[in-house]
Amino acid sequence: MCRPRPKPSPTNWCYCGQARSRMLVRSPIWAVARTWLSKSQATWLQHSRRSAMHRWLSPQTLAIFRKDGRELLRDRRAIFVNLVLPMLLYPVLLLFALQVTQLTQLQPRDKPRVGVVSAPTGLHERLHQAAAGRLPRDVDAAVRSLDLAKPATAVAFEVVDLGTDSTQLGQWAQQLAASVTPSAKVAESLKVAAVTSLRARNLVQALILPDPNCPLPAPTTATSACKLLLLQDGANSDLMETDGLVDRAVQRWRRDVIEDRLRGHRIDVAVLNPLTAHTIGVATTAEAVRTHAAPMLPFIVLVLAVAAAMAPAIDLLAGERDRGTLETLLAMPVRRRDIVIGKLLVVIAAATVAVVLNLLSLGLTAALLANQLTALGGDSVMQGIFAVGLPALALALVMLLPVIALVSAAAVALSAYAQSAKEAQNYLTPLMLVVTFAGMVAVIPSARPSLALDLIPVSGTLLALREALQSAQVPWLHLAVATVANAVAALVLVGWCSKMFDKEHFRYPRLVRAGWGRWAKWRRGQASPDGPEALLVFAVVVLLMTLGGGFLLDAPAWLQATLPMLLFIAAPALGHAWLGAYSLSRDFGLRLPTLRWLVVALALVPLAVAVSLSLGWLQQQVVDVQSLRQAGEAVDKIVGALDATGGLPLQLLCLAVLPGICEELLCRGTLLTGIGRSLGRGWAVLLSALLFALLHQSPLRLVPQAVLGVGLALLTLRSGSLVPPMVVHAGHNALLIVAQTQSWIPDE
């Protein structure tokens, strides 16, 4: 029996069949469907927005942010040390540096000494003029410059006439400059004797004219050129002050000799200057200085951000562990991710505020010093630095926020991994070194933004910012790619830290292995490796390949190809498994698969080769890879040597079979298992593939190897064995070698 009909409603479908039929007859079906769909869509959008907001900025996250923020603000001593004290120290330190510079300039010091052996009077005069800063720059200024007398304290160096006292010194110089180069031992002994003679006379360098009878200024019949030798003590710090001046004096004297010879031939000396070039700089001094100072601005912000993020990160995690309040926080009904994000937001806010205040302090201090220094005219150097402009400074700060977030996430993760505040400080000190080294890329003059460098965290953003500050156009594409790369890296660290909060060893660190006893009791450890252990193994592999590769430069080609695979890649992976008592079959998947997966692996080999070749061709169309060809020259030499030594079988063994086994043990064994235990399978696939591509140290193969690494990682997880990816990897390399040998693949 049908229930009593409720009040009609477009969304109420709890009627019996007869009532529903009458309703659909009265109202069109499309109106009912439209009303229902609109309400469903609105409900779905509202739910998705709430879920996204609750995922990253839930009320619990904001509550933790407010709680930790208040705790930081209550610590007045920490605020004074981290924020106020640096702002007060910058003026003091800069004024101190200015005073020290002025005192150094006024302090009397011994002038560098330049010796002259058998030199004519004209060379003596030019050297004295160069030392006094009165060397004429052109012919017309020769007479005027001689009247500009300067005090004795302005003399840059002292000219010493050695006369005939240095006959032996001249002989040594002639032997070193002889057309027939002496042997290495003889040349080394001559250099030791010459530099000993220079230092005994307290000379920076010596000018020697081997033939005193050389016809200078030379009669009209002279056709031979006179030789002037310059002996320099490269280990003397005063050489930089005298080298340029002495070179100018010698060039000026050489011009005098040429002019005298031309006059002897009755030729006008104007033929020496057929063209006069004048360089006119159209850019203002302010713009020029801004261009040169722009690389330092992002680097300064980076260093300030790292220094500002360390203290709050240590206090919020390792400090809470020391105070005994971390257990109380973990006992609250809050998701671990909310705790991590809340604390991360506090660290980001503290670092951002510290960066802004420090930049303001530096700017005000520089402005005050610029007013106190000697006026430099309409375009001063400090005006050039400040000509960057507020929009550019705001752009730098906004685009560096992902970098600040990445650095803060790294500081939070390392502080959470530490067992005490002291241990956290030990972890964060190398972080400062790594981030600073990555930021130094922006200071390299030849470095330019590219899609490959944009994917490197920290470095890509700083390069793009430097380009934006130096040019009129902002490289939005490079900034966007670099921002995404930093954001992804920060999310990885946040995910790792969130999973770390769920681990038992995080809540009870004293119950797990630690300290120096970790090495003695390693084999009693946990059942499977974690992410930090896997990354440490990868760091050891990179270190061994970097340092050990230099010892194999003179080794045979087969040894250069096999020894790194066995000792630098496979040995660390197997050694890590032995130290941790990890099962190669259970933890790393080194077991025989089913016949089905072997067939699948063999079938995937041609597909892997096709994907690699397609990605390589696409990379050549998008990126200019001609400048990166040099990175593969060493590999090409090894391939050619292997072909000449053992032919195709030796190439397949050294370049296909061994890499397929050894690299899979490390990348799909240690890295995939360890990172998957800490971050989950998704991140493990991506990160292990990226590390697999970086392991080859070739920008040309970065994208193809990364895509191949993703496929091999997925194959490992689906098959549960390392053998199928080994088969695909070895088959991929073997097929490429055969195709290259048979000229199936064009060189370009």
C-alpha positions in Angstrom: 0.0 0.0 0.0 1.3 3.4 -0.9 2.3 5.9 1.8 0.5 9.2 2.1 1.8 11.6 -0.5 4.0 14.3 1.1 4.2 17.9 -0.1 5.1 18.0 -3.7 8.8 18.9 -4.3 10.9 18.7 -7.4 13.6 16.8 -5.6 11.4 14.5 -3.5 11.1 11.2 -5.4 9.6 9.2 -2.5 6.3 8.8 -4.2 4.6 5.7 -5.4 4.6 5.1 -9.2 1.1 6.6 -9.7 2.0 9.9 -7.9 5.3 10.2 -9.7 3.6 9.7 -13.1 1.1 12.5 -12.3 3.9 14.8 -11.3 5.9 14.2 -14.5 2.7 14.8 -16.5 2.1 18.2 -14.8 5.8 19.5 -15.1 8.1 18.9 -18.0 10.8 16.3 -17.5 13.6 18.7 -18.6 12.6 21.2 -15.9 12.8 18.6 -13.2 16.1 17.3 -14.5 17.6 20.8 -14.8 16.6 21.6 -11.3 18.0 18.4 -9.9 21.3 18.8 -11.9 21.8 22.4 -10.9 21.4 21.6 -7.2 23.6 18.5 -7.5 26.3 20.6 -9.3 26.1 23.3 -6.7 26.4 20.7 -3.9 29.3 19.0 -5.6 31.2 22.3 -6.1 30.6 23.4 -2.6 31.7 20.0 -1.3 34.9 20.0 -3.5 35.8 23.5 -2.3 35.3 22.5 1.3 37.3 19.4 0.8 40.2 21.3 -0.8 40.1 23.9 1.9 39.8 21.4 4.7 42.6 19.4 3.1 45.2 22.2 3.4 43.8 24.9 5.6 41.4 23.1 8.0 40.3 24.7 11.2 42.7 22.4 13.1 45.6 23.6 10.9 44.7 27.2 11.6 44.4 26.5 15.3 47.9 25.0 15.3 49.2 27.9 13.3 47.8 30.4 15.8 49.0 28.4 18.8 52.6 28.1 17.6 52.6 31.6 16.3 51.6 32.9 19.7 54.4 30.8 21.3 57.0 32.3 19.0 55.7 35.8 19.7 55.9 35.3 23.4 59.5 34.4 23.2 60.9 37.9 23.3 64.5 36.9 23.5 64.2 34.8 20.3 62.4 37.6 18.5 65.2 40.0 19.5 68.0 37.7 18.5 66.5 36.6 15.2 64.8 39.8 14.0 65.9 42.9 15.9 69.5 42.1 16.4 70.4 41.6 12.7 68.7 44.8 11.9 70.9 46.6 14.4 74.0 44.7 13.4 73.9 45.6 9.7 74.7 49.4 10.2 77.4 48.6 12.8 79.0 45.9 10.6 78.9 48.1 7.4 80.3 51.1 9.2 83.0 48.9 10.7 83.9 47.6 7.3 84.1 51.2 5.9 86.3 52.3 8.7 88.7 49.3 8.3 88.9 50.0 4.6 89.8 53.7 5.2 92.4 52.7 7.8 93.9 50.2 5.4 94.3 52.8 2.7 95.9 55.2 5.1 98.3 52.7 6.7 101.8 52.9 5.3 103.1 49.9 3.6 106.1 48.8 1.6 105.7 49.4 -2.1 106.1 46.4 -4.5 109.4 46.3 -6.2 109.9 45.8 -10.0 113.4 45.0 -11.1 114.9 46.1 -14.4 118.0 44.4 -16.0 119.9 46.0 -18.9 116.9 48.2 -19.9 117.2 51.4 -21.9 116.4 54.8 -20.5 113.1 55.0 -22.3 111.7 51.9 -20.6 112.9 53.4 -17.2 111.0 56.6 -17.9 107.8 54.8 -18.8 107.9 52.5 -15.8 108.3 55.5 -13.5 105.4 57.2 -15.2 103.2 54.1 -14.8 104.2 53.8 -11.1 103.2 57.5 -10.5 100.0 57.2 -12.6 101.3 59.7 -15.2 101.5 57.4 -18.2 100.1 59.1 -21.3 97.2 57.4 -22.9 97.8 59.0 -26.3 100.4 61.0 -28.2 98.8 64.4 -27.5 98.7 63.7 -23.8 102.4 62.8 -23.6 103.6 66.3 -22.9 100.7 67.3 -20.6 100.9 64.2 -18.4 104.6 64.9 -17.5 103.6 68.1 -15.7 101.1 66.3 -13.4 103.3 65.7 -10.4 101.9 63.4 -7.7 103.0 62.9 -4.1 105.4 60.1 -3.3 102.7 58.2 -1.4 100.8 57.8 -4.7 103.5 55.7 -6.3 102.1 52.2 -7.0 105.5 50.4 -7.2 109.2 51.0 -6.9 111.5 50.6 -10.0 114.8 49.0 -9.1 117.7 49.0 -11.6 119.5 45.7 -11.0 122.3 46.6 -13.5 124.7 43.8 -14.2 124.0 42.1 -10.8 121.4 39.8 -12.3 123.3 38.2 -15.2 122.4 34.8 -13.9 118.7 35.8 -13.6 118.8 36.8 -17.3 120.4 33.5 -18.3 117.6 31.6 -16.5 115.0 33.7 -18.2 116.5 33.1 -21.6 116.6 29.3 -21.0 113.0 29.3 -20.0 112.0 31.4 -23.0 114.1 29.4 -25.5 112.4 28.1 -28.6 113.4 24.6 -27.6 111.5 23.8 -24.4 113.7 22.1 -21.8 112.5 18.9 -20.1 110.0 19.2 -17.2 112.6 18.6 -14.5 115.1 21.1 -16.0 112.3 23.7 -16.4 111.1 23.1 -12.8 114.7 23.6 -11.4 115.1 26.8 -13.5 111.8 28.2 -12.2 112.8 27.4 -8.6 116.1 29.2 -9.0 114.5 32.2 -10.7 111.8 32.6 -8.1 114.3 32.2 -5.3 116.4 35.0 -6.8 113.3 37.3 -7.1 112.3 36.7 -3.5 115.9 37.2 -2.2 115.8 40.7 -3.8 112.1 41.3 -2.6 110.9 41.7 -6.2 107.5 41.1 -7.6 108.7 40.8 -11.2 111.7 41.6 -13.3 112.1 43.0 -16.8 115.1 41.7 -18.6 116.5 42.7 -21.9 118.8 39.8 -22.8 120.8 41.7 -25.5 121.9 45.1 -24.2 123.3 45.9 -27.6 120.0 45.5 -29.3 119.6 48.5 -31.7 117.0 50.6 -29.9 115.5 52.9 -31.0 117.1 51.1 -34.1 118.7 52.4 -37.2 116.9 52.2 -40.5 118.7 49.0 -41.4 117.5 47.1 -38.4 115.2 44.2 -39.3 115.4 41.9 -36.3 113.1 42.4 -33.3 114.5 42.8 -29.8 113.2 40.5 -27.1 112.1 41.6 -23.6 111.5 39.0 -20.9 109.2 39.4 -17.9 109.8 37.2 -14.9 106.8 37.1 -12.5 106.3 35.7 -9.0 102.8 34.4 -9.3 102.6 33.6 -5.6 103.1 37.2 -4.6 99.9 39.0 -3.7 101.3 42.3 -4.9 101.5 41.1 -8.5 97.9 42.1 -9.2 98.7 45.7 -8.3 101.8 45.9 -10.6 101.0 43.6 -13.5 98.6 45.8 -15.4 100.7 49.0 -14.9 103.9 47.3 -16.0 102.1 45.9 -19.1 100.9 49.4 -20.0 104.4 50.9 -19.5 105.9 48.2 -21.8 103.3 48.8 -24.5 103.8 52.5 -24.3 107.6 52.1 -24.6 107.0 49.7 -27.5 105.0 52.4 -29.3 107.8 54.8 -28.7 110.3 52.5 -30.4 108.0 52.0 -33.4 107.5 55.7 -33.7 111.3 56.3 -33.7 111.7 53.7 -36.4 109.0 55.3 -38.5 110.6 58.7 -38.2 113.9 57.1 -39.2 112.2 55.9 -42.4 110.6 59.4 -42.7 107.1 58.0 -42.3 104.4 59.9 -40.5 103.5 58.3 -37.2 99.8 58.9 -38.0 99.8 55.7 -40.0 99.7 53.9 -36.6 96.2 55.3 -35.9 94.2 54.9 -39.1 91.0 54.6 -37.1 90.0 56.1 -33.8 87.3 54.3 -31.9 85.2 55.9 -29.2 83.1 53.8 -26.9 79.9 55.6 -25.8 77.9 53.9 -23.1 74.2 54.8 -23.6 73.0 53.1 -20.4 73.1 55.2 -17.2 75.4 54.2 -14.4 72.4 53.3 -12.3 71.1 50.8 -14.8 74.6 49.3 -15.4 75.2 48.8 -11.7 71.7 47.4 -11.3 72.5 44.8 -13.9 75.6 43.7 -12.1 74.0 43.8 -8.7 70.9 41.9 -9.7 72.4 38.4 -9.3 73.2 39.1 -5.6 69.6 40.1 -4.6 67.9 36.7 -5.0 71.0 35.0 -3.4 70.9 37.4 -0.4 67.1 36.7 0.1 67.8 32.9 -0.1 70.6 33.1 2.6 68.4 35.2 4.8 65.4 32.8 4.4 67.5 29.8 5.3 68.9 31.5 8.4 65.5 32.7 9.4 63.8 29.3 9.0 66.2 27.3 11.1 65.5 28.7 14.5 61.6 28.4 14.5 61.8 24.9 12.8 64.1 23.6 15.6 61.9 25.2 18.3 58.5 24.0 16.9 59.5 20.3 16.5 62.8 19.3 18.2 62.1 21.9 20.9 58.7 20.5 21.6 60.2 17.0 21.8 62.8 18.2 24.4 60.1 20.0 26.4 57.9 16.9 26.4 54.9 18.6 24.8 55.0 16.8 21.5 53.3 13.7 22.9 50.4 15.9 24.0 50.1 17.4 20.6 50.1 14.0 18.9 47.4 12.8 21.3 45.0 15.5 20.1 42.2 14.5 17.6 44.0 16.2 14.7 45.4 14.7 11.5 49.1 14.5 11.3 49.1 16.5 8.1 47.3 19.3 9.8 50.0 19.4 12.4 52.8 19.5 9.8 51.1 22.2 7.7 50.3 24.3 10.7 53.9 24.3 11.9 55.1 24.8 8.3 53.0 27.9 7.9 54.5 29.3 11.1 58.0 28.7 9.8 57.2 30.2 6.4 55.7 33.3 8.0 58.6 33.7 10.4 61.1 33.4 7.5 59.2 35.8 5.3 59.0 38.5 8.0 62.7 38.0 8.8 63.6 38.4 5.1 61.5 41.6 4.6 62.9 43.2 7.8 66.5 42.3 6.9 66.1 43.6 3.4 64.7 46.9 4.8 67.6 47.2 7.2 70.2 46.5 4.5 68.5 49.0 2.2 68.4 51.8 4.8 71.9 51.1 5.9 73.2 51.3 2.3 71.2 54.5 1.7 72.8 56.1 4.8 76.3 55.1 3.7 75.7 56.3 0.2 74.9 59.8 1.6 78.1 59.8 3.7 80.4 58.7 0.9 81.9 61.0 -1.6 79.4 62.3 -4.2 79.6 60.4 -7.4 77.7 62.8 -9.6 74.1 62.4 -10.9 74.4 58.6 -11.3 75.7 57.1 -8.2 76.4 53.5 -7.6 73.9 53.3 -4.8 71.3 54.8 -7.0 71.9 52.0 -9.4 71.4 49.4 -6.8 68.1 51.1 -5.7 67.1 51.5 -9.3 65.9 47.9 -9.2 62.6 49.4 -8.1 59.8 48.4 -5.8 57.9 46.3 -8.4 61.1 44.2 -9.1 61.7 43.8 -5.4 58.1 42.8 -4.9 58.4 40.3 -7.8 61.6 38.9 -6.3 59.9 38.4 -2.9 56.7 36.9 -4.3 58.5 34.5 -6.7 60.9 33.4 -3.9 58.0 32.4 -1.7 58.0 28.8 -3.1 61.7 28.7 -2.4 61.1 29.9 1.1 58.4 27.3 1.5 60.8 24.6 0.2 63.5 25.6 2.6 61.0 25.8 5.4 59.6 22.4 4.6 63.2 20.9 4.5 63.9 22.5 7.9 60.7 21.2 9.4 61.3 17.7 8.0 64.9 17.5 9.3 63.9 18.9 12.7 61.1 16.3 12.9 63.6 13.6 12.0 66.0 14.7 14.7 65.7 13.3 18.2 66.7 16.5 20.0 67.4 20.2 19.3 71.1 19.6 19.2 70.7 16.9 16.6 68.4 19.1 14.6 71.1 21.8 14.5 73.6 19.2 13.2 71.1 18.3 10.4 70.3 21.9 9.4 73.9 23.0 9.1 74.5 20.9 6.0 71.1 22.1 4.7 72.5 25.7 4.8 75.5 24.5 2.8 73.4 22.6 0.2 71.0 25.5 -0.4 73.7 28.1 -0.5 75.6 26.0 -3.1 72.4 25.6 -5.2 71.9 29.4 -5.0 75.5 30.1 -6.2 74.3 29.0 -9.7 72.6 32.4 -10.0 75.9 34.2 -9.6 77.6 32.3 -12.5 77.7 34.9 -15.4 77.3 32.3 -18.2 74.3 30.5 -16.6 71.0 31.2 -18.3 67.4 30.0 -17.6 66.5 26.8 -19.4 63.8 24.1 -19.0 66.4 21.7 -17.6 67.7 24.2 -15.0 64.2 25.2 -14.1 63.4 21.8 -12.8 66.3 22.1 -10.3 64.8 23.4 -7.0 66.2 26.7 -5.8 68.6 27.1 -8.7 65.9 27.5 -11.4 64.0 30.2 -9.5 67.1 32.2 -8.8 68.3 32.1 -12.4 64.8 33.2 -13.6 64.7 36.0 -11.1 68.2 37.2 -12.1 67.0 37.3 -15.7 63.9 39.2 -14.8 65.9 41.8 -12.8 68.6 42.2 -15.6 66.3 42.5 -18.6 63.2 44.4 -19.5 61.1 41.2 -20.0 60.1 38.9 -17.3 60.6 35.2 -18.2 57.2 34.0 -17.0 57.5 30.5 -18.4 60.8 29.8 -16.6 59.4 31.3 -13.4 56.3 29.2 -13.7 58.2 26.0 -14.3 60.7 26.7 -11.5 57.8 27.6 -9.1 56.1 24.3 -9.9 59.3 22.4 -9.3 59.8 24.0 -5.9 56.2 23.5 -4.9 56.4 19.8 -5.8 59.6 19.4 -3.8 57.9 21.1 -0.9 54.9 18.8 -1.1 57.2 15.8 -1.1 58.8 17.0 2.1 55.4 17.7 3.7 54.2 14.3 2.7 57.3 12.6 4.1 57.0 14.6 7.3 53.3 13.7 7.7 54.0 10.0 7.3 56.9 10.3 9.7 54.5 11.6 12.4 52.6 8.3 12.1 55.6 6.1 12.7 56.3 4.6 16.0 59.9 5.5 16.0 58.9 9.2 15.7 56.8 9.1 18.8 59.3 6.9 20.7 62.7 7.7 19.2 64.6 6.2 22.1 63.3 2.7 21.3 65.0 2.5 17.9 68.6 2.2 17.0 70.6 5.4 17.3 74.1 6.7 18.0 77.4 4.9 17.3 75.9 1.7 18.5 73.7 1.8 15.3 76.7 0.4 13.3 77.4 -2.4 15.8 73.7 -3.3 16.1 72.6 -2.5 12.5 71.6 -6.0 11.7 68.9 -5.9 14.5 67.1 -3.0 12.8 63.8 -2.6 11.2 62.3 -5.0 8.6 62.6 -2.8 5.5 64.6 0.4 4.7 63.1 3.9 4.8 63.5 7.0 2.7 66.4 8.7 4.4 68.4 5.4 4.3 67.7 5.0 0.6 68.7 8.6 -0.2 71.8 8.2 1.8 72.8 5.2 -0.3 72.2 7.2 -3.4 74.4 10.0 -2.1 77.1 7.5 -1.4 76.8 6.2 -5.0 77.1 9.7 -6.4 80.1 10.5 -4.2 81.8 7.3 -5.3 81.1 8.0 -9.0 82.4 11.5 -8.7 85.6 10.8 -6.8 86.3 7.4 -8.1 85.8 8.3 -11.8 89.0 10.3 -11.8 91.1 7.2 -11.0 89.8 5.4 -14.0 90.7 7.9 -16.7 93.8 6.0 -17.8 92.2 2.5 -17.3 91.1 0.3 -20.3 87.7 1.0 -21.7 86.2 -2.3 -20.4 87.3 -1.4 -16.9 85.9 2.1 -17.1 82.5 0.6 -18.1 82.3 -2.3 -15.6 84.1 -1.2 -12.5 81.8 1.8 -11.7 78.7 -0.5 -12.2 80.0 -3.1 -9.8 81.8 -1.1 -7.1 80.1 2.3 -7.2 76.4 1.2 -7.9 75.8 -2.4 -7.0 78.2 -2.7 -4.1 76.6 0.2 -2.0 73.1 -1.3 -2.7 74.1 -4.8 -1.6 76.1 -3.5 1.3 73.2 -1.5 2.6 71.0 -4.6 2.4 73.6 -6.6 4.3 74.1 -4.0 7.0 70.3 -3.7 7.6 69.7 -7.5 7.4 67.2 -6.8 4.7 65.9 -9.6 2.6 66.7 -9.2 -1.1 63.8 -11.3 -2.1 61.2 -9.9 0.3 62.2 -6.3 0.6 63.8 -5.6 -2.7 61.9 -8.0 -5.0 65.0 -9.9 -6.2 63.1 -13.1 -7.0 62.0 -15.0 -10.1 58.8 -13.8 -11.6 56.2 -15.8 -13.4 56.5 -16.7 -17.0 53.8 -14.3 -17.9 55.8 -11.2 -16.6 58.9 -12.4 -18.5 56.9 -12.4 -21.7 55.5 -9.0 -20.9 59.0 -7.7 -20.2 60.3 -9.0 -23.6 57.3 -7.4 -25.3 58.0 -4.0 -23.7 61.5 -3.8 -25.0 60.6 -2.4 -28.5 58.1 -0.1 -26.9 60.7 1.3 -24.5 63.1 1.9 -27.3 60.5 3.7 -29.4 59.5 5.9 -26.5 63.1 6.8 -25.8 63.8 7.7 -29.4 60.6 9.7 -29.7 61.4 11.7 -26.5 64.9 12.3 -27.7 63.7 13.6 -31.0 61.1 15.8 -29.3 63.8 17.1 -26.9 65.9 18.2 -29.9 63.0 20.1 -31.3 62.3 22.0 -28.1 65.7 22.4 -26.5 69.0 23.4 -28.2 71.0 20.3 -27.4 74.1 21.1 -29.5 75.8 22.8 -26.5 75.2 19.6 -24.4 76.9 17.3 -26.9 80.1 17.6 -25.0 78.6 15.8 -22.0 78.3 12.5 -24.0 81.8 12.6 -25.6 83.3 10.5 -22.8 80.6 7.8 -23.3 81.2 7.9 -27.0 84.9 7.3 -26.5 84.2 4.3 -24.2 81.8 2.9 -26.8 84.4 3.3 -29.6 87.1 1.7 -27.5 84.9 -1.3 -26.5 84.0 -1.8 -30.2 87.7 -1.8 -31.1 88.6 -4.2 -28.3 85.9 -6.8 -28.2 83.3 -5.8 -30.7 79.5 -6.1 -30.3 79.5 -8.8 -27.6 81.7 -6.8 -25.2 79.5 -3.7 -25.8 76.4 -5.7 -24.9 78.0 -7.1 -21.8 79.4 -3.8 -20.5 76.7 -1.4 -21.6 73.5 -3.5 -21.5 73.7 -6.5 -19.2 75.7 -4.9 -16.3 73.7 -1.6 -16.2 70.5 -3.5 -16.4 71.4 -5.5 -13.3 73.3 -3.0 -11.2 71.2 0.1 -11.8 68.0 -1.8 -11.2 69.3 -3.1 -7.8 69.9 0.5 -6.8 67.0 2.4 -8.4 64.1 -0.1 -8.4 65.5 -2.0 -5.4 66.9 0.3 -2.7 65.4 3.6 -3.8 61.9 2.4 -4.8 61.5 0.4 -1.6 62.9 3.0 0.8 61.1 6.0 -0.7 57.9 4.0 -1.0 58.0 3.1 2.7 58.3 6.8 3.7 56.3 8.6 1.0 54.1 6.0 -0.6 54.2 4.3 -4.0 53.2 7.3 -6.1 56.1 9.6 -4.9 58.4 6.6 -4.9 57.8 6.0 -8.6 58.4 9.6 -9.5 61.4 10.2 -7.3 63.2 7.0 -8.1 62.7 7.7 -11.8 64.1 11.2 -11.4 67.1 9.9 -9.4 67.6 7.2 -12.1 67.8 9.9 -14.7 70.2 12.0 -12.7 72.4 9.0 -12.1 73.4 9.0 -15.7 74.8 12.6 -15.4 73.7 13.4 -19.0 71.4 16.4 -19.7 70.8 14.9 -23.2 69.2 11.7 -21.7 67.4 13.3 -18.7 63.8 13.2 -20.0 64.0 9.8 -21.8 65.7 8.2 -18.8 63.1 9.7 -16.4 60.2 8.4 -18.4 61.9 5.0 -18.7 62.4 5.0 -15.0 58.7 5.6 -14.4 57.8 2.6 -16.6 60.3 0.4 -14.9 59.1 1.3 -11.5 55.5 0.6 -12.4 56.6 -2.7 -13.9 58.4 -3.6 -10.6 55.4 -2.8 -8.5 53.0 -4.7 -10.7 55.2 -7.8 -11.1 56.6 -7.8 -7.6 60.0 -8.7 -8.9 63.2 -7.0 -10.1 63.8 -9.4 -13.0 61.2 -7.9 -15.5 62.7 -4.4 -15.2 66.2 -5.8 -15.5 65.1 -7.6 -18.7 63.5 -4.4 -20.1 66.5 -2.2 -19.1 69.1 -4.6 -20.6 67.0 -5.2 -23.7 66.5 -1.4 -24.2 70.2 -0.7 -24.0 71.1 -3.7 -26.2 68.6 -2.8 -28.9 69.9 0.7 -29.0 73.5 -0.5 -29.2 72.7 -2.8 -32.1 70.7 -0.1 -33.9 73.6 2.3 -33.5 76.2 -0.2 -34.7 74.2 -1.2 -37.7 73.5 2.5 -38.5 69.7 2.1 -38.2 69.6 5.3 -36.2 70.9 8.5 -37.9 73.5 10.5 -35.9 71.5 13.7 -36.0 
